Amino acid sequence: RQLPGTSCRCAFGELLEAPEGMTCGCEEGYASDQKSYVPCHNWNLACPTSGMELRSALPKLGFARLMANDKLALPCLPPRETRCNSSAGSANQCANGYQGILCSDCAEHFFATDGLCKACRSDGWMRPERPEIWYLTVSIIAVLLAGLAYVWMQSARNVEATEPKFSAKDAIKEQLKGQGPILLQMCQLWAVLALLSKDGQDGSTTDAKASPFREIPYVEALQFSLESFKDGLNLQCRFQGVTVRLACALMAPMAPLLVLMCCLVVEVFARGSGISAGLQAVALLYIGGASSASKLLRCQSVDGEGGRLPKELAFRKWLPHLFCHDESLQFVDVVGYASAVCYGLVIPFCLVYLYAKQHAVLRPGRATVAAAVHQEALEVRLVELKGSSWDKTSLKERALTRRLVAASAAYISVLMRGRVNVQLKDGVVVVKAPGQSSQAELGDVLSLVKMDTGAVGTSLKCRAIAEMLMERCILEEAEGSERILAGSKNLLLKYARCRSLYMEIVQKLVAVALVSVVGSEDSLELSFAITMAMAATSAMVQPFLHPQVNALQCCCFLCLALAAVSFGFQWAWLSRSALAVPFLLSFSLTLRPDSTHGLAVRLWQDLRQRIQQLEEGQMVEILVETFTFL
């Protein structure tokens, strides 16, 4: 092209005026590649002035080159405009404090938090600008320890009491004790699903402060992971940040497993205590550990818009300075896969073994069932399924007497209310009102529940509760010889039937599935399907002892399904509502904290202390009542 008034021509581009004289170059918005000039927007480059070279032009806001001599700039990971801001950055074309592939790593004197890199402002132990996560974690642990101490003292006090009195306050405590683990699991899985918002976050987000999900770091602290511990302390600034991040990433999935190993050591010296503590540790730390193992193995193989990165440049999402296919870093894969095997196979297999153990112990006892006749009084006896008649002489054994009394407590809890007299005569438990013998007077005084005692539903409910209480009797009998059942007693007793322990296995597998799929391409659809399936299963099975806990469990997984949708579509109000609804439901359920199953357990605990009086033929009076605030 020839400049007007001159005889000069350019092979490509335009003849431009420069301080050193006339030169050939490209106009604004174009760049030269030594052979031709091309539009800068085709290469994601910013060419605000004329005369730009293709390899030296700065990337557009939110884009970065993989290598320094690359022509094409790729979209960065969200928040892309915060990471990749070459106008405010250095020679590596990243914003200040960022470095590495697609500006995903933090530079020296910066610490990683909430997916961002922030400047170190202190070399002390505590982060001056963000100590609340550490305070929150310490407070939660302190509350848990205080709660355990309170429960232990209350248990010791009840053991010493000759006639423990149950009140509405105690009913609320029992309900909250069952709902607490469900709500904790809800918060931990909600934090897992929050990764859907980070993976699918719109690249137009310019700063973490603009993110609508500001509560995520605080809920993540409830996973009790070392990642929260790292964010609460100023370790990355006090020591070398890369080393601290690597150490925490490796220890996060291993720490819960080390706690379980310590519990096994405790079990050697304190029979049953180690297993019980280990099951409690699994309830608290399992989801956080499984999530950490999944993060450690997760690779970033696409750019901010889903374009495939070269295989040799794929990096670990949790440790951006490490490449996924670097053979010199196989120890990271060893830790990650070993932890994943423990969370996905070993721990569920241990629960499967516990399920098989309780099934083997309880199976012989299921051959004995309870039968009741309600004529002038309620009479309950045991019947052997193997024969057509029950053996009266066998009831002289203390164990079968306990089971008979437990079954009687089940029928009383369903059919009667008020004060009743209980007496054991010739292998039959007779229940009637004080001073009454006729059927009519019995109905008036006992205030029988308004349902037909011959109805199929009532009969099945009585039998189910009777089976539950007789299973508890068998577990108490087996504690002396079965170490595993002695340690897992609290876990088994939170279910209506011990066979419902399989739901504990299902919940662990669901947690592993969720932490695995949140990083996949179809993460939203898979997460929604898993949580909805679990909600439907919980509604149909009703595994827990208290119906309030069953309702809360179903509600939690429904809310997790809504949370998955809200994170996928960036609906902050829906995610917060999904997190808050289970707590509101838990509060409303305290208005009716009692249930028939809970009443049956209380009656059995009361009658169990009077077994000797019943065996001597004495008449025992008990109070049959439930508590409600409605």
N, C-alpha and C positions, 0 to 999 in steps of 0.2 A: 504494500500500500504506500502511496506517495504522499508526503506532506505538502499541502498547497504552498506554492512559491518556492519549493526546493526540488532538487533532483534526487533526494534520498528515498529509498524504498526499504520496507521491512519484509522479511520472508514470511512472517506471521505477526499478528498483533498490530499495534499502532506505534507510530513515532511519537515519543513523549519527551517533554522538556524535563530535564533533571539538573541539579546543581552543577554537575560536571559536564553538562552539555546535552545534546540530543541523544536519546536511546530508544530502542525498541522495547515495547512491553504491552501489557494487557490493561484494558480499561477497568474501572471499578466493577467488582463482582465477577471478575475473571482472573485466572492465574495461568502462568506459563509452565509447561513441562518440557521445555527446550525444543520441542518439535511443533507444538501448536498451543493454542490457548483454549481453555475449557471453562465452563461455568463452575464457580466455586461451590454452589449449593449441591451439585452432583457428587461432590466429595466431602460434604458436610464441613466445609471450611468457611471461614469468615474472611472476606476480601474487601475491607472498607475503603481501601485506596487503590489506585491504579499501580501497575507495575509489580504485582505480587507473583512470587514463585510458588509452584504447586507444593513442593516439599517443605517450604519454609513458612507457608501461610498458617496462621493460627486456626485451630479447630473452632467451630461454632460453639456457643454456650451449650453445655450439656454433652459435648462430644470430646473424644480423645483418640489419639493414635495408639495402636498396640505397640508399635516400635517407632523409634525416633525418625527413621527414614521412610516410613510408610506414607503413601499419598492419601489413602482413605482414612478418615476419622470415623470411629464407631460410637454409637450411643452408649453412654455410661449407665451404670446401675443407679436406681433411685436412692436418694434424691439427686438426680443427675446434674442439675444446675448448681448444686452446692459442691459436689465433688469436682466437676470438670468445668472450671471457669478460668480459661487461659488468660483472660485479660487481667485477672487479679492474682495469677499464679506465677510460677517460676518457669525455668526452661523445660521442665518435664510436662508442661501444658496442663498441669493439675492445679486446683486451687491450693491456697496456702494450707499446709498441714497434710496434704494427700500425696500419695505416690503409688507406684506399682501399676499393674495391668488395669486399665480403665479407671485409674485413680482410686482403687479399692482398698489400699492399705494406708496406714497412718505413718507420717514421717516422724523423725526424732523430735522429742520435746512436745509431742502430741499424744493424747490417749484416745482409745476407741471406746465409744459408748453410744448405745441406741443407733448403731449403724452409721455414726458420724465420727469425725476426728476433731477433737477440741484441744486447744492449747493448754499446756500445763501452767498453772499459776502458783503452784506451791509444791515443795518436795516433802511435805509432811505426810503422816500416815493417813489422815482423813482428807477426803476431797472437800475443799471449802465450799464449792458451788453446788455439791450434790451429796450431802451426807444422809439424806432422808432414807435412801434405800437401805443403808447399813442400819440406821436406827429402826426402821420398820422390821428388818430381819431379826435383829436382836430382840425387839419387843415381842414378836410372834413366838420366838423360841422361849422367851421368859414366860409368856402366858401359857404355853404348852406345858412347860415344866411345873408352873404353879398349879395348873389344872390336874396334872398327874399326881402331884403331892396331895392335892385336896381329895382326889378320888381315893388315894391310898389311905389317908386318914379317915375318910368316911367309911371305907371298907372295914378298917380296924375297929371303928366305933360300932358299926353294925354287928360285927362278930361278937363284941362284948355285950351288946344289948340282948336281953332275954326276950323282949317282945317289941321288935322294931315296928314303928308305926309309919305307914305310908301316907303321904299327903299329896295334894295337887302340885306342890312345889317339887316333890320327888318325881312325879310323873313328867313334869317339864324337863327335869334334869335327864331322865332316861331318854326322852325323845331327842333332846339336843345332843346327847352322847351318840345316838345313832345317826343324827343328821350331820354332825360335824364332819366326819370323813367324806360324806357325799358332797358337801359344799366345798371342801378343800379340793377334792377331785375335779369339781366343776371349774374352780378358778385355775387349776393347773392346766386342764385341757383347753380352757379359754385362751390362756397364754400361748399354748401350742398353736391353736388356730389363728392367733394373731400374726403368725408368719405369712398367712395368706395376704395380708395387707402390704407386707414388705415386698413380697415377690411380685405382686400385681400392682404396685403403687404407680401412679401416673408419673411419667418423667417430668411433667411440668411443675411438680412440687419443688420449690426452691429452697426450703429449709425445713429441718425437723420440727421447728416451732410451728410450721404451718400444717404439720400432720394432725389430723383430727383425733388420733388415738394416743393422746398424751398419757393415759393411765396404764398403758401396756407395761412399762418398766416396773411399776409398783406391783402389778398383778404377777409378773414374772418372778418377783422376789418370793412368792408363795411356793415356787417349785423347790426352794431350798437348795439351789444349785450353786456351785462355786463361781459361776458366772455372775450371780448377784453379789456374792462376796467380793469379787474383783471390782465390780462397779461401785460398791459401797466404800472401798478403800482406795487410796491414792497410789497403789502399787506400781502402775504403769509409769508414773512420773518419778517415783522414788527410785525405781530400778529401771532396767532396760525394758522398754515397752514391748518389743517383739518377744523377748524371752518370757515375760510375764504372761502375755497372751497365749503363747505356746504351752506353758506349764499349766495354766488354768484349763485350757482346752483339753489337755491330756488327762488331767486329774478330775475334771467334772464328771465324766461317766464312770470313773473308777472309784470315786469317794463313797457312793452308796454301797458298792460291792465290798469295799474294805470295812464299812460299818457292819455289813452282814457277816463277814468273817470274824469280826470281834464278837458278834453275838454268838457265833458257834463256839468260840473260846469260853464265853460266859456259860454256855450250856453244859460244858464239861464239868464245871464246878458247881453250878446251881441248876438242878434238874428242872426243866420246864421254863425257867426264866429266860434263858437265851433264845429259845424258839419264840416265846411270846414277844420279847424285845425285837427279834428279827422281823416278825410279822408286822409289828408297829412301824419299824424302819421302812419296810416295803411300802406300807400305806402312805408314808410321808415322802419318801425319796424316789419311788419307782419312776414316776412320770418325768421328774426332772432329770434323772440319770439316763433314761431311755431317750429323751429329747436331746441331751448332750451328745450321746453316742451317734445319733442320727445327724446332728449338725457337724460333728467331726468328720464324717464320711461324705458329706454332701459336697459336690463339685459344682463350680460355676462354669458351665460350658457354653453359655449364650451371652450375648451382650444385652444392653438395656431394652432392646426391642425384639429380642428373641432370635437374632441372627447367630448362627453357629460360629464359635471361636475355633481357631486352629487347635488341634488336639494337644500339641505340645505347650500351649499357652493356657489351657484350662486350669483354674486354680481353686483352692479350697475356699468355700464361702466364709467359713469361720476363721480361717488363717490365710488371708489373701497373699501373703508372701511365699506360700508353699504351693508348688505345682502338683496337680493330682497324679501325674505320671512320672514323677521324679523317683527313680529307683533308689536313690540314696536316702529317701524318707519313708522307707517301708515300715518303720516302727510306728508311724502314725496310723497306718492301716491296721497293724497288728493290734494296737490298743483299741481302735474303733470297732473292728470286727469281733474281737474277743468280748468286748463289752456288749455289742449287739447280740451275740450268741447268748450271753448270760441273761439279758433282759428279755429276749425273744423266745428262748428255749429253756434255759436252766431253771429260772425262777418259775415260769408256768409249769414245767415238769415237776418241780417240787410240790406245787399246789395240786397237781394231778395225783402225785403219790399220797398226799394228805387225803385227797378225796377217796382214793382207793382204800386207804387205811381205815377211815371212818366207816366206809361201806362194809368192809370185812368185819369190823367190830360190831356194828349195829344190825347187820343182817339177821343173825339168829334171834335177836329180840323182836324183830318185826313179825315173827310167827305167832306172837301173842298180841291180841287186840282186846280192846275194851268194849263191853256191851252194857247198855243201860235199860232199865225198865222203870217207868214212872206210873205207879199205881197209887197206893196210899202214901208212898214216899218214893224218893228217887233212889234206886238201887243200881250200883255199878259193880260189875265183876269182870274178870279176865277170861277170855276164851282162847283156847288153842286152835289154830287154823288146821292143824294136822288131824284133829279128831272132832267128834261131834259133841264132846262134853269137856268141861274144864276140870282140872284135877284139884280137888279141894286140899289135899295134903300138901301139894307143892306150895301153897300160899303160906305155909308156915315159915318158909324161907324169907329172910329179911329183905332180900333184893326184890322178890316178886311183890311183897307187901308195899314196898316203896313205889313200884310201878302202878299198882292198883290205886294207891292214894293219889298218885300223880294224874292218872286217868280220871279219877273222880273230880279232881280240881278242874280239869278241862270241861267236864259236863256241867259242873256247878257254875263256871264262868259264863257259859252260854245260856243256861236255862233259868238261873235263879238270881235274885237280888235281895238284899237285906241280910238279916242275921239268920244263920242256919246252924243246926247241930249235925255233926258228922260222927258216925260210929262204925266200927269194924266188927262184923258178926259173921263167923263161919265163912271167911273168904269173900264176903260181900260188904261193900261200903254202903251204908244206909244214910241218906241225907233227908232231913225234914226240919220243919220250923220248930222252935222251942215250944214245948207244951202242946203241940198239935199232932194229931194222928190221922184225921180224915183227909181225903183228897180235896174236898171243897175248902176246908179251913186252911189246908196247905197252900192252895192257890191264892187265898186272900192275903196271908201273912207274908209269903215269899215274894210277892209281886213278880210273878213269872213274866219273863220277857214276852211281849206280844207277838208270838209266832207259834205255829203249830209244831209241837215237839216231834210229830211224826213226819214232818216235811223232809223231803230229800235234802234240801239245802242245809237245814239245821243239823240233820244227822251227819252229813259230810263235814260240816264245820266242827262238830264235836269230835268226830273221829280224827280229823286233821290235828286239832289242838292236843288231843290225847296222845297221838303218835309223837308230837313234838315234845311233850313233857316226859314221855317214857324214854325217848332218845336221850334226853338230858339225864335221866336216871342212869342209863347205861353208860354214858360218858363219865359220870361221877364214879361209877364202879370201876371203869377201865383206867382211870387216872393213875392208879397205883402201879399198874403194870405196863402202860403204854406212855412212854416219854413224849412222843410226838403229840398225842391227843391231849396230854396234860398241858403242853405249851401252847397249843392252838385252841384251847377251850373258848377263849373270848371271841376268837374269829368265828368259830362254829356256832356259838350261841347267839350271834347277831342275826342269824337266818332263822326263818320259821322252822325249816327242816334242815338237818345237816347235809342232806343230799343236794340242797341248793347251793352248796359250796362251789359248784361248777360255775356259778355266776361270777365268783371272784376270779376264776381263770379267764372267763370271757372278758371281764373288764380289763384285765391286764393285756390280753391280746388286742382289744380295741384300742387301748392306749398306744401300744406298739404300732398298730396300723395307722393311727392318726399322725404320730410323729414321723412315720415313713412317707405318707402320701402328701404331706403339706408342701414338700419340695418338688413334687412331680408336675407334669404338664397339665394333668386333669385334676389338680389338687382340690379345687372347689367342688367339683361333682363328686369325687370320691369321699371327701370329708362329709359332705351333706348326706350321702348315701349311708355311710357308716354310722353317723350319729342318729339318723332317723331309724335305721334298723335296730340300734340299741334301745332307742326310746320305745319302739314297738315291743321288743323283747321284754323290757322291764315291765311294761303295762300288762303283758299277758302272763308272765311268770309270777310276778308279785313275790319275790324271794325272801324279803326281809321280815323280821319278827313283827315290827310295828307297821301298820298300813300307812302311817304318815311318812315313813321313810321310803316306802314304795312309791308313793305319789311324788315325793321330792326327787327321787331317782329318775323317774320318767320325765318330770318337768325339766330337770337339768339337761338331759340329752336333747330334748326338744329345743331348749334355749341354745345349746351348742350348735344345733343345726342352723338356727337363725343367726348365730354369731358367725358361722362360716359364710353365710350369704352376705352378711353385713361387711365382713372384712374383704370379701371378694369384690364388692361393689363400692367400698369406701363409704358405707353408711354408718357414721359414728354413733348416731342416736340409737340405732337398732342394736349395735354391739353392746352399748352401755345398758340398754334395757334388758338384753339377754343375760347380762351379768347380774343385774339387780333383781330380776323376777324371782329366781330361786330363793333369795334371801327374804323377799317379801312373802313368798309362800311359806317358808319356814316359820316366819313370825306369825302368820295367820293360823298355822297348824297348832301353835301353842294354845290357842283358844279351846281346842279339844285334844289335850295331850295324851289321853288314855285310850285304851283299846281292849277288846276282849282277850286278845293274846297276852297283853301285858297283865291284865287282871288274872288270867290263868297262871302265869308265872308267879305272881305275888301269892296267890292262894297256895300254890305248891310249896313255896318257900315257908309259908306260915305252917302248913300241915307237916312239912318235913321235920320241923323242930318238935312236933308232938307225936312222932311215930310210936314212941314207946307207950304213950298213953293210949293210943288207938289199939296197939297190940294187946294191951291189958284189958280191952273192952270198954274203956272209958268213953264218955261222950264229950266231944270237943266242939266248942262254939266258935264260928268264924264270921266275919263281916264281909259281905259280897257287895262291893260298890265300885263304880268307875267315877272318874273326875272329869268335869267339863266346866268351862266358863261361859257356855252359851245357854 
